[in-house]
Amino acid sequence: MRKALFSLAVLSAGLMAQNLSLDDAIRIALENNRNLKISQTALKIADAQYHQALSARYPQLTASATAMRMDEDPSFLMKGTFTLPQEFTNGLALSGAVTQDEIASMMSGQPSNHANLATTLGLVQSGSIPSQSIPLNMDVKQMDRDLGVLRLDMMYPLYSGGKIDAVIKQAALNKSIQSEEARRSESEVIYDVKRYYYGAMLAQHLSAETHDTLERMNMVKDLTETFYQGGSLKVKKTDYLRTLTTVNMIASMDEEMKSNAELAKSALINATGLPWNSTVELTQNEFPAPQLSGDLKTLVDDAYKFNPTYAQLKLAIDVQSAKVDEASSAYLPSIALTANAQKLLNSYDAGVVNDTNKNSWTIGVGLQWNLFEGFRTDYAVQEAKLNKLNFQHKEVLLQEGLALQVKYAFIKLGQSERQNVALTNAKTSATENADLNTRAYQEDMVETKDVIEAQIMETFAKAAYWKNLHDFAASKAQLDYIIASQSTQAK
């Protein structure tokens, strides 16, 4: 029972008609459209990327901690020989030839009777004492096998040849490109809603006019049948059959127009993002007055100024200029300020982990300059410049395309404006002609084909009138979409 009540509630909600104006439809579509949400998310991503690029201007600090155990205590092993200094060797020779007291007496000028003294002194003075070497075999413990290292590193770029500025500029331009993309998506949503809303309005008008024609033709059919059965000399069986055929054809058209009106509303529902089983009623029934404003040159200039696709292309050209700067930065050196602080955690207090080495810091300036890379930088710069040139060629094509689109919409607006006067008069005269023929037919004063023709002509005139109003509104919506100066949601 609960499931049945729930299903009934859902069905009732789907069948409940929602009054919908054009502004309401646009507002709902902007809230529900998935493509617009994607564009807005892409804009947020571009903003995050921009702030990532800005981080290159700040110092980079890195902290690290390492704990390790080695298989055994590391040691420093020295093998080989060590040559003693000549002065030290001479001293050893003298120390073996004479006592220190005798050396002192000799140095004071007193004579000495030591037999080896004169000989040794002579050898020392003549440099004949050969250099002496001693063997080395040292195994020194450096530290305990358990080691911890705490380290803080800092790097601050002082100069990058313009690379950092170029990358930040590209990120900022990409953010602007995504902003224009969001604005373009918004313009597309508004344009689609306007097209479908105006299409639904036209379908309703045509359905109403077809239904009115069917009612009038049913009255004509009844009159024709009365005249035919009453023995009128002007109304024959062929007139009755012609009338009956016309009524049936219009009845078929009436059903088709009703279906078209429902299909147009379904398309509008889909464009607004409402649930598929929603039912809407249009509260707006009148098209905008077909009045052309502005001149073609001004509209083209506005398109160059406001069109988001054109704005994106111009921003893309600026991005390529920044890419040229980025590639050219490879010709110049990169300079950075570096610093680090380190603490060694080890239970040993000698070797390489003595008190002096356990806590240390360094500060310095580093320079890197790629002097030759096989002409890679030259070709990277050339590639960036050619890409920029390619986008500049696309800009010319887009300018021509935008101008043609604006011109086409402008011509259609002018055509609809001029046609409106003639179609308004045609609708009025066709309605008057149909009324006169109907009244005359009631008096059996005109032929059946004349009243049928008058009714059909009235329907055609009204249909042409409504279609012309629709075409003007649709062309105006297209022109607004091309220029996109009214879109403010995604700025």
C-alpha positions as CSV (number, residue, x, y, z in Angstrom):
1,M,0.0,0.0,0.0
2,R,2.8,2.4,0.9
3,K,4.6,1.6,-2.4
4,A,1.4,2.4,-4.3
5,L,0.9,5.7,-2.5
6,F,4.5,6.6,-3.1
7,S,4.2,5.8,-6.9
8,L,1.0,7.9,-7.0
9,A,2.7,10.8,-5.3
10,V,5.6,10.6,-7.8
11,L,3.2,10.4,-10.7
12,S,1.2,13.4,-9.4
13,A,4.4,15.4,-9.0
14,G,5.4,14.6,-12.6
15,L,2.0,15.6,-13.9
16,M,1.8,18.8,-11.9
17,A,2.3,21.7,-14.4
18,Q,4.9,24.2,-13.6
19,N,4.4,27.8,-14.8
20,L,7.5,28.8,-16.6
21,S,8.6,32.2,-18.0
22,L,11.6,32.7,-20.2
23,D,13.6,34.2,-17.3
24,D,12.6,31.3,-15.0
25,A,13.7,28.8,-17.7
26,I,17.1,30.5,-18.1
27,R,17.6,30.6,-14.3
28,I,16.7,26.9,-13.9
29,A,18.9,25.9,-16.8
30,L,21.9,27.8,-15.4
31,E,21.4,26.0,-12.0
32,N,21.1,22.5,-13.5
33,N,23.3,22.5,-16.6
34,R,26.1,19.9,-16.3
35,N,28.3,21.5,-18.9
36,L,28.2,24.8,-17.1
37,K,29.2,23.0,-13.8
38,I,32.1,21.3,-15.7
39,S,33.3,24.7,-17.0
40,Q,33.0,26.3,-13.5
41,T,35.0,23.4,-12.0
42,A,37.6,23.8,-14.8
43,L,37.9,27.4,-13.8
44,K,38.6,26.4,-10.2
45,I,41.2,24.0,-11.4
46,A,42.9,26.7,-13.4
47,D,42.9,29.0,-10.3
48,A,44.6,26.2,-8.3
49,Q,47.2,25.8,-11.1
50,Y,47.8,29.5,-11.0
51,H,48.6,29.5,-7.3
52,Q,50.8,26.4,-7.9
53,A,52.8,28.5,-10.4
54,L,53.1,31.4,-7.9
55,S,54.8,29.0,-5.4
56,A,58.0,29.1,-7.6
57,R,58.6,32.7,-6.3
58,Y,58.8,31.5,-2.7
59,P,61.6,29.7,-0.8
60,Q,61.4,25.9,-0.9
61,L,61.9,24.3,2.5
62,T,62.3,20.6,2.9
63,A,62.7,18.7,6.2
64,S,63.8,15.1,6.3
65,A,64.5,12.6,9.0
66,T,66.4,9.3,8.5
67,A,67.0,6.5,10.9
68,M,69.2,3.6,9.9
69,R,71.2,0.6,11.3
70,M,74.3,-0.6,9.5
71,D,75.6,-4.1,9.6
72,E,78.6,-3.0,11.6
73,D,80.3,0.1,12.8
74,P,81.8,1.9,9.9
75,S,85.6,2.5,10.0
76,F,88.3,4.3,8.2
77,L,91.2,2.1,7.1
78,M,94.5,3.6,6.0
79,K,97.3,1.5,4.5
80,G,100.7,2.4,2.9
81,T,103.7,4.5,3.9
82,F,104.1,8.0,5.1
83,T,107.2,10.1,4.1
84,L,108.5,12.2,6.9
85,P,109.4,15.9,6.4
86,Q,113.1,16.5,5.7
87,E,113.5,18.7,8.8
88,F,112.1,15.9,10.9
89,T,114.5,13.4,9.3
90,N,117.5,15.6,9.9
91,G,116.5,15.9,13.5
92,L,116.3,12.2,13.9
93,A,119.8,11.9,12.4
94,L,121.3,14.4,14.7
95,S,119.5,12.9,17.7
96,G,121.2,9.6,16.9
97,A,124.7,11.2,16.5
98,V,125.0,13.4,19.5
99,T,123.2,14.2,22.7
100,Q,121.1,17.3,23.2
101,D,123.7,18.8,25.5
102,E,126.4,18.4,22.9
103,I,124.2,20.0,20.2
104,A,123.6,22.9,22.5
105,S,127.4,23.3,23.2
106,M,128.1,23.2,19.5
107,M,125.4,25.8,18.7
108,S,127.0,28.1,21.3
109,G,130.4,27.9,19.5
110,Q,132.2,25.6,22.0
111,P,134.2,22.7,20.5
112,S,133.0,19.1,20.8
113,N,135.0,15.9,20.7
114,H,132.0,13.6,19.6
115,A,133.3,11.7,16.6
116,N,129.9,11.5,14.7
117,L,128.9,15.1,15.3
118,A,131.0,16.7,12.6
119,T,130.1,14.0,10.1
120,T,126.4,14.2,10.8
121,L,126.4,18.0,10.6
122,G,128.1,17.9,7.3
123,L,125.6,15.5,5.9
124,V,122.7,17.7,7.2
125,Q,124.3,20.9,5.7
126,S,124.9,19.2,2.4
127,G,121.3,17.8,2.2
128,S,122.7,14.3,2.0
129,I,120.4,12.8,4.7
130,P,117.9,10.7,2.7
131,S,114.1,11.1,3.3
132,Q,112.7,8.6,5.6
133,S,109.3,6.8,5.4
134,I,107.3,4.9,7.9
135,P,104.6,2.2,7.3
136,L,100.9,3.0,8.0
137,N,98.3,0.5,9.0
138,M,95.4,2.4,10.7
139,D,91.8,1.2,11.3
140,V,89.8,4.0,12.9
141,K,86.2,3.7,14.0
142,Q,84.0,6.5,12.4
143,M,80.7,6.1,14.2
144,D,78.3,3.6,15.8
145,R,76.3,1.5,13.4
146,D,73.0,3.1,14.6
147,L,72.6,6.6,12.9
148,G,69.9,9.2,12.8
149,V,70.0,12.2,10.5
150,L,67.8,15.3,10.9
151,R,68.1,17.7,7.9
152,L,66.5,21.0,6.8
153,D,67.1,22.2,3.2
154,M,66.2,25.6,1.7
155,M,66.4,26.7,-1.9
156,Y,65.3,30.2,-3.0
157,P,65.5,31.1,-6.7
158,L,67.2,34.4,-7.3
159,Y,67.2,34.5,-11.1
160,S,65.7,32.1,-13.7
161,G,66.2,34.0,-16.9
162,G,62.5,34.9,-17.0
163,K,61.3,31.3,-16.9
164,I,59.4,31.6,-13.6
165,D,57.6,34.8,-14.7
166,A,56.7,33.2,-18.0
167,V,55.2,30.1,-16.4
168,I,53.2,32.2,-13.9
169,K,51.9,34.3,-16.8
170,Q,50.8,31.2,-18.7
171,A,48.9,30.0,-15.6
172,A,47.2,33.4,-15.2
173,L,46.2,33.4,-18.9
174,N,44.9,29.8,-18.6
175,K,42.7,31.0,-15.8
176,S,41.4,33.7,-18.0
177,I,40.8,31.2,-20.8
178,Q,38.8,29.0,-18.5
179,S,36.8,32.0,-17.3
180,E,35.9,32.7,-21.0
181,E,35.0,29.0,-21.4
182,A,32.6,29.2,-18.5
183,R,31.1,32.4,-20.0
184,R,30.8,30.6,-23.4
185,S,29.0,27.7,-21.7
186,E,26.7,30.1,-20.0
187,S,25.9,31.8,-23.3
188,E,25.2,28.4,-24.9
189,V,22.8,27.5,-22.2
190,I,20.9,30.8,-22.5
191,Y,20.8,30.5,-26.3
192,D,19.5,26.9,-26.2
193,V,16.8,27.8,-23.7
194,K,15.7,30.8,-25.7
195,R,15.6,28.7,-28.9
196,Y,13.5,26.0,-27.3
197,Y,11.3,28.4,-25.4
198,Y,10.5,30.4,-28.6
199,G,10.0,27.1,-30.5
200,A,7.5,26.0,-27.9
201,M,5.8,29.4,-28.1
202,L,5.5,29.0,-31.9
203,A,4.3,25.4,-31.6
204,Q,1.6,26.6,-29.2
205,H,0.5,29.4,-31.5
206,L,0.4,27.2,-34.6
207,S,-1.6,24.5,-32.6
208,A,-4.0,27.1,-31.4
209,E,-4.5,28.6,-35.0
210,T,-4.9,25.1,-36.4
211,H,-7.5,24.2,-33.8
212,D,-9.4,27.5,-34.4
213,T,-9.4,26.7,-38.1
214,L,-10.7,23.2,-37.4
215,E,-13.6,24.7,-35.4
216,R,-14.4,27.2,-38.2
217,M,-14.2,24.5,-40.8
218,N,-16.5,22.3,-38.8
219,M,-19.0,25.1,-38.8
220,V,-18.6,25.4,-42.6
221,K,-19.0,21.7,-42.9
222,D,-22.3,21.8,-41.0
223,L,-23.5,24.7,-43.2
224,T,-22.5,22.9,-46.3
225,E,-24.3,19.8,-45.2
226,T,-27.4,21.8,-44.4
227,F,-27.3,23.5,-47.8
228,Y,-26.7,20.3,-49.6
229,Q,-29.5,18.4,-47.9
230,G,-31.8,21.4,-48.3
231,G,-31.5,21.4,-52.0
232,S,-29.4,24.5,-52.5
233,L,-28.6,25.1,-56.1
234,K,-25.1,26.4,-55.3
235,V,-24.0,23.6,-53.0
236,K,-23.5,20.2,-54.7
237,K,-22.3,16.9,-53.3
238,T,-18.8,17.7,-54.6
239,D,-18.8,20.8,-52.4
240,Y,-19.8,18.8,-49.4
241,L,-17.1,16.2,-50.1
242,R,-14.5,18.9,-50.6
243,T,-15.5,20.4,-47.3
244,L,-15.5,17.1,-45.5
245,T,-12.0,16.3,-46.9
246,T,-10.7,19.6,-45.8
247,V,-12.0,19.2,-42.3
248,N,-10.4,15.8,-42.0
249,M,-7.1,17.0,-43.3
250,I,-7.2,20.0,-40.8
251,A,-8.1,17.6,-38.0
252,S,-5.0,15.5,-38.8
253,M,-2.9,18.7,-38.8
254,D,-4.5,19.6,-35.5
255,E,-3.3,16.4,-33.9
256,E,0.2,16.9,-35.4
257,M,0.4,20.4,-34.1
258,K,-0.7,19.3,-30.6
259,S,2.1,16.7,-30.7
260,N,4.6,19.2,-31.9
261,A,3.7,21.5,-29.1
262,E,4.2,18.7,-26.5
263,L,7.5,17.8,-28.2
264,A,8.7,21.4,-28.1
265,K,7.9,21.5,-24.4
266,S,9.8,18.3,-23.8
267,A,12.8,19.8,-25.6
268,L,12.5,22.8,-23.3
269,I,12.3,20.6,-20.2
270,N,15.4,18.8,-21.3
271,A,17.3,22.1,-22.0
272,T,16.4,23.4,-18.5
273,G,17.5,20.2,-16.8
274,L,14.1,19.5,-15.2
275,P,13.1,15.9,-14.6
276,W,11.9,14.2,-17.8
277,N,8.4,13.7,-16.4
278,S,7.9,17.3,-15.6
279,T,5.0,19.3,-17.1
280,V,5.4,23.0,-17.9
281,E,3.1,25.7,-19.0
282,L,4.5,28.8,-20.7
283,T,3.6,32.0,-19.0
284,Q,5.0,34.1,-21.8
285,N,2.9,34.1,-25.0
286,E,4.2,37.2,-26.9
287,F,7.3,37.4,-29.0
288,P,9.6,40.4,-28.7
289,A,8.7,43.2,-31.0
290,P,10.6,42.9,-34.4
291,Q,12.5,46.1,-34.1
292,L,16.1,46.1,-35.3
293,S,18.6,48.3,-33.4
294,G,22.2,49.1,-34.0
295,D,24.3,49.0,-37.1
296,L,26.3,46.1,-38.6
297,K,29.8,47.5,-37.9
298,T,29.0,48.2,-34.3
299,L,27.7,44.7,-33.8
300,V,30.8,43.2,-35.5
301,D,33.0,45.3,-33.2
302,D,31.0,44.1,-30.2
303,A,31.5,40.5,-31.3
304,Y,35.3,41.0,-31.4
305,K,35.1,42.6,-28.0
306,F,32.8,40.2,-26.1
307,N,32.7,36.9,-28.0
308,P,34.3,34.3,-25.6
309,T,35.7,32.1,-28.3
310,Y,37.5,35.1,-29.8
311,A,38.7,36.2,-26.4
312,Q,40.0,32.7,-25.8
313,L,42.0,32.8,-29.0
314,K,43.5,36.1,-28.2
315,L,44.5,34.8,-24.8
316,A,45.9,31.7,-26.4
317,I,48.2,34.0,-28.5
318,D,49.4,35.7,-25.3
319,V,50.1,32.2,-23.9
320,Q,52.3,31.4,-26.9
321,S,54.2,34.7,-26.3
322,A,54.8,33.5,-22.8
323,K,56.0,30.1,-24.1
324,V,58.5,32.0,-26.3
325,D,59.8,33.7,-23.2
326,E,59.9,30.4,-21.3
327,A,61.9,28.7,-24.1
328,S,64.3,31.7,-24.4
329,S,65.1,31.6,-20.7
330,A,67.2,28.5,-21.4
331,Y,69.8,30.9,-22.9
332,L,70.4,32.5,-19.5
333,P,71.7,31.1,-16.2
334,S,69.7,30.1,-13.2
335,I,70.8,31.3,-9.8
336,A,69.6,30.1,-6.5
337,L,70.4,30.7,-2.8
338,T,70.8,27.4,-1.0
339,A,71.1,26.5,2.7
340,N,70.8,23.5,4.9
341,A,71.1,22.5,8.6
342,Q,71.9,19.0,9.7
343,K,72.0,17.1,13.0
344,L,73.5,13.6,13.4
345,L,72.2,11.4,16.1
346,N,74.9,8.8,17.1
347,S,76.1,7.5,20.4
348,Y,79.8,7.7,19.3
349,D,81.5,11.0,20.2
350,A,84.6,10.6,18.0
351,G,85.4,9.9,14.4
352,V,83.2,11.7,11.9
353,V,80.4,12.2,14.5
354,N,82.4,14.3,16.9
355,D,80.9,17.3,18.6
356,T,82.0,19.5,15.8
357,N,80.4,17.5,13.0
358,K,77.1,16.4,14.8
359,N,75.6,19.8,14.3
360,S,76.4,21.6,11.0
361,W,74.9,24.1,8.6
362,T,75.9,25.5,5.2
363,I,74.8,28.4,3.0
364,G,75.7,29.2,-0.5
365,V,74.8,30.4,-4.0
366,G,74.4,28.0,-6.9
367,L,74.5,28.8,-10.6
368,Q,73.5,26.5,-13.5
369,W,74.1,27.6,-17.1
370,N,73.5,25.3,-20.1
371,L,76.2,26.5,-22.4
372,F,75.5,24.0,-25.2
373,E,72.7,21.6,-25.8
374,G,73.0,20.7,-29.4
375,F,70.9,23.7,-30.5
376,R,67.8,22.3,-28.6
377,T,67.0,25.7,-27.2
378,D,67.2,27.4,-30.6
379,Y,64.6,25.0,-32.0
380,A,62.4,25.2,-28.9
381,V,62.3,29.0,-29.3
382,Q,61.6,28.5,-33.0
383,E,58.7,26.0,-32.3
384,A,57.1,28.5,-29.8
385,K,57.3,31.3,-32.3
386,L,55.7,29.2,-35.0
387,N,52.9,28.1,-32.7
388,K,52.2,31.8,-32.0
389,L,52.1,32.5,-35.7
390,N,49.7,29.6,-36.2
391,F,47.3,31.0,-33.6
392,Q,47.6,34.5,-35.3
393,H,46.5,32.9,-38.6
394,K,43.5,31.3,-36.8
395,E,42.6,34.7,-35.3
396,V,42.2,36.1,-38.8
397,L,40.0,33.2,-39.8
398,L,37.9,33.6,-36.7
399,Q,37.5,37.3,-37.3
400,E,36.1,36.6,-40.7
401,G,33.8,33.9,-39.4
402,L,32.4,36.0,-36.6
403,A,31.8,38.9,-39.0
404,L,29.9,36.6,-41.4
405,Q,27.8,35.1,-38.5
406,V,26.9,38.6,-37.3
407,K,26.1,39.7,-40.8
408,Y,23.8,36.7,-41.4
409,A,21.9,37.3,-38.2
410,F,21.7,41.0,-38.9
411,I,20.2,40.3,-42.4
412,K,17.7,37.9,-40.9
413,L,16.6,40.4,-38.3
414,G,16.2,43.1,-41.0
415,Q,14.2,40.7,-43.2
416,S,11.9,39.7,-40.3
417,E,11.4,43.4,-39.4
418,R,10.4,44.3,-42.9
419,Q,8.2,41.2,-43.3
420,N,6.4,41.9,-40.1
421,V,4.6,44.9,-41.5
422,A,3.4,43.0,-44.6
423,L,2.4,39.9,-42.6
424,T,0.5,41.9,-40.0
425,N,-1.5,43.5,-42.8
426,A,-1.9,40.1,-44.5
427,K,-3.2,38.5,-41.2
428,T,-5.7,41.3,-40.7
429,S,-7.0,41.2,-44.2
430,A,-7.1,37.4,-44.2
431,T,-9.1,37.4,-41.0
432,E,-11.5,40.0,-42.4
433,N,-11.8,38.1,-45.7
434,A,-12.6,34.8,-43.9
435,D,-15.3,36.5,-41.7
436,L,-16.9,38.1,-44.8
437,N,-16.9,34.9,-46.7
438,T,-18.3,33.0,-43.7
439,R,-21.2,35.5,-43.3
440,A,-21.8,35.5,-47.0
441,Y,-21.8,31.7,-47.1
442,Q,-24.4,31.6,-44.3
443,E,-26.6,33.6,-46.7
444,D,-25.7,31.3,-49.6
445,M,-24.1,34.2,-51.4
446,V,-20.6,32.7,-52.2
447,E,-19.5,29.3,-53.3
448,T,-18.1,26.6,-51.0
449,K,-14.6,26.7,-52.4
450,D,-14.4,30.4,-51.7
451,V,-15.1,30.1,-48.0
452,I,-12.8,27.1,-47.7
453,E,-10.0,29.0,-49.5
454,A,-10.6,32.0,-47.2
455,Q,-10.3,29.9,-44.1
456,I,-7.1,28.2,-45.3
457,M,-5.6,31.6,-46.3
458,E,-6.4,33.0,-42.9
459,T,-4.6,30.0,-41.3
460,F,-1.6,30.4,-43.6
461,A,-1.4,34.1,-43.0
462,K,-1.5,33.7,-39.2
463,A,1.1,30.9,-39.3
464,A,3.4,33.0,-41.4
465,Y,2.9,35.9,-39.0
466,W,3.8,33.8,-35.9
467,K,6.7,32.2,-37.7
468,N,8.1,35.5,-38.7
469,L,7.9,36.7,-35.1
470,H,9.6,33.5,-34.0
471,D,12.4,33.9,-36.6
472,F,13.1,37.4,-35.4
473,A,13.3,36.3,-31.8
474,A,15.5,33.3,-32.7
475,S,17.8,35.5,-34.8
476,K,18.0,38.0,-32.0
477,A,18.9,35.2,-29.6
478,Q,21.6,33.9,-32.1
479,L,23.1,37.4,-32.4
480,D,23.1,37.8,-28.6
481,Y,24.9,34.4,-28.4
482,I,27.5,35.4,-31.0
483,I,28.3,38.7,-29.2
484,A,27.8,37.3,-25.7
485,S,27.9,40.7,-24.1
486,Q,25.0,39.9,-21.7
487,S,26.5,36.8,-20.1
488,T,27.6,37.7,-16.6
489,Q,27.2,34.5,-14.6
490,A,30.6,33.1,-15.1
491,K,32.9,36.0,-14.7
